[in-house]
Amino acid sequence: MIVAALFGAVLAAFACYFFSPQSAFCADNHTETEAEEYMQKQQYAAAAELYSQLLIDDTDNVHLLFNYGTSLSFVNQLTHAVEILSKCSLVLEKKLAAKDDSIEAELLAHVYNNLSKCYISLAEYDNAVASCEKGLKRFNNLSWLYYNLGEALLLKNDPKNALPNFQKAIALDPSDISANIKIVECHYASENYAEAGKILVELSKFYPENSEILFNLGSVYYKQNKVDEAIKIWKSIAEREPESKFGKISKNWLLELKVTVDTTAKLLAETVECRLMNFLFVKPHNFYVAKANETQDNSIYMLSTHIYDESSKNTAEISLSISAQTLAEPQDYKQFAKNWQNNQAANGQNFELIAEKEMTAGRNSKPAMMWEYSAIYNGVNIKGATIAFLNKNYAVLIWLNATPATFPKVVESFYSLTDSFDDIK
């Protein structure tokens, strides 16, 4: 059995994209700007409320209709979303029939894309297929339309015709992991296990820590009667991340195969040493080391855990990491901290500094700067904390990335790891 893709699902579901109309109309510009900010911050219920108010005085504004329908879809008001997006499509079709406009044609393709995903969520697969086909007639360069068309066909038990659409999605967006995994699902459904395995092996080279890819590779191996290889993969996932979705499924499947799994060792607190740069820290008991790379100039340790997020009703992966890098020349720790803070802001959206203070770090009480922040990275709402300090001739960063709902549950692990940092005696 292939478990459906999780990573990239939000990106494939709806365009994380909204239109900001430039034309003047009878509406409160301040309210419109506020609605756009809510969309950017992924506060879709608040955005929907404001867009509904704006549409009272401007009922056929396609940009407002698109944003309103999209925000409704994100708060799972799917039937209402279909109603609004359908109205938006009719208004646009009428305008384009009177006069061609490439910008509005692209907007219409996005409307049909979001409509298709609503129909998929409502299990109306024929309507989803029709919406995608209409969208592709207007704008055939949108990877999401091909993805959703493939997904609707796959859900209609038509993997043969779904496959080329996922391939077209990847041709337009080679970084789409989710489309790659959907191709694997097509091959799996067609019992073409050799081709599915080939793709997963290649993906695992680029994403060696992606449990979804590894788990599905184990499933393919099992279908090919490579039971020992499947067990090896599933056991590594179950022991490495016992609380994640794939860790739990792997453990259950291994129990059915009468294979024991010991998860206790992975969740114990332990001292981790970097002898090349002569420092150590204590890994919090509820984290595992997902990746470690040690050199004399640059060492990084990436720790992970999985916690159920009540707000999203899904398991969130929490990242807690240490990075140490040799300095080419002496620096002030405040300057180093500010440079990193600016880097975080530049690489995300809606970066907001929540708190900032000077403190000490580690058992040797080095002067440090710590800050908490919120931002959107790769379409995901993040709440995090970072501490920066200098130790001997190198700079140290310790940072935590969590979701807003899980942050309070893991911030103590961030502080405990920071307090444990020390030189190897």
C-alpha positions, 0 to 999 in steps of 0.5 A: 500500500502506498500512503498518499503524499503529505509534503507539498499537499498544501501547495498542490491543493490551492494556489498560495497566491492572490490577486491585488486589484489595481483598478479603483472601485467603491470599497474601503481601500484600508479594508482591502489592504487588511484583507490581503494581509490576512491572506498573506498571514494565512488567517483565512477566516478573517480574510473571508469576512472582509472580502464578503464586506467588500463585495457588497458594493462591488459584486462582480469584482473578479479579484475580490471574488477569487480571493473570497472563494479561495479564503473560504476553501481554506476554512473548509466552506467548500460548497460556498467556495464553489458558489463564489468561484463559479460566479467568478468564472462566469464573470471572467468568461463573459469579459474574455468573450468580449475582449481577450486579456492575458492577465484575466485569462491567467486569473481564470485558470487559477479560478478553475484550479481552485474550483477543481480542488474544491470539487476533489475535496467534495468527491465530485471528480467529474466536475474537477476534471471539467474545471481543470480542462477549462482552465488549461484551455485558458492557460496551459502553463499552470502546473497546479492544473495538471496536478489536480487533473491527475489527482481527479483521474487517479481518484476515478481509478484511472492511473493510466490517464492520470500519469501524463498529467503529473508528468506535465506538472513536474515538467513545469515545476521540477521541484514538486515532490508531491507530483513525483509521489503521485507518479509513484502512486500511478505506477503502484496502482498499475502494479508497475512496481519496478518503475515506482521503485526506480523513481523512489530510489532517485528521490531518496538520493535528493531527500534522504530524510523524507520519511514519506519517500522512504516509507513508500519505497519500503512498500514497493520493496514489499510488493516485489517480495524484497521483504528484508529491505522493506523491513529495514526501511520501516524499522529505521522510520519507526525507531527514528520518529515513533510519533510521526504518521509514517513512524506509527504506520511502520511500527504497526506493519512491523508488528503484523510481520512479528518484527519488534521495534525499540523506540526508547533509545531514540527518545532518551536525552543524550550527549552529542559531541562534535570533536572536530570543533570541540563542543558538545550539547545534550539532545533533548529526550523527545528529539532524534538526530535527523542529520549531522555533518561535522567539519573543522570549519562548519558543523550542523546538527538537525534534530527533529520531533513530531507533535500533533498540532490541534489547530491543523489537525495534523502531525507537525514536524518540529526542527531544532538545530545547531550550526557552528561556523569558523569566523574568518575574522573576529566579530561582535556577537550582536552584529552576527546575530543581526546579520542572521536575523536579517537573513531569516527575514529575507528568506521568509514572508511576513517576518515579525519579530515578537521578542528580542533580548540579550542573555547568556548561552551555554555552561560557559555563559557566553554573551548571546542574543535571543529572539522569537519570531513568526514568519511564513516559509515555503507557504507554512506558518512558522513560530520560532526562536533563535539564539546567536553567540560566539564561542572561541573562534567560531559562531554558534546558532541554535534555532527552533522552528515550530508551528504556532500551536506547537511552539509552547510545547517545545520551547523548553527543549530549545532552552535546555539545549542552549543551556547544555552547550559546552566545550569538550573538556 
